């Protein structure tokens, strides 16, 4: 339930989940509400509301094995092993 509160993109989503949380644990709801503006997504600017985060390291790894993606499974794993070994 706490995770659902933190990833709420809309104010009405946040309010619904917080109502449920208050019925289960009023103390947890009060604590979250006291720090609401520091972490709730519905308070962020709309330009930064993504369902995913892209990390440079994973993007770099994906780019380095791009050609190997179409290889048979064993060859793909061997190719990745060699890339990791050379890092």
Secondary structure, 3 states (H helix, E strand, C coil): CHHHHHCCCCHHHHHHHHHHHHHHCHHHHHHHHHCHHHHCHHHCCHHHCCCCCCCHHHHHHHHHCCHHHHCCHHHHHHHHHHHHHCC
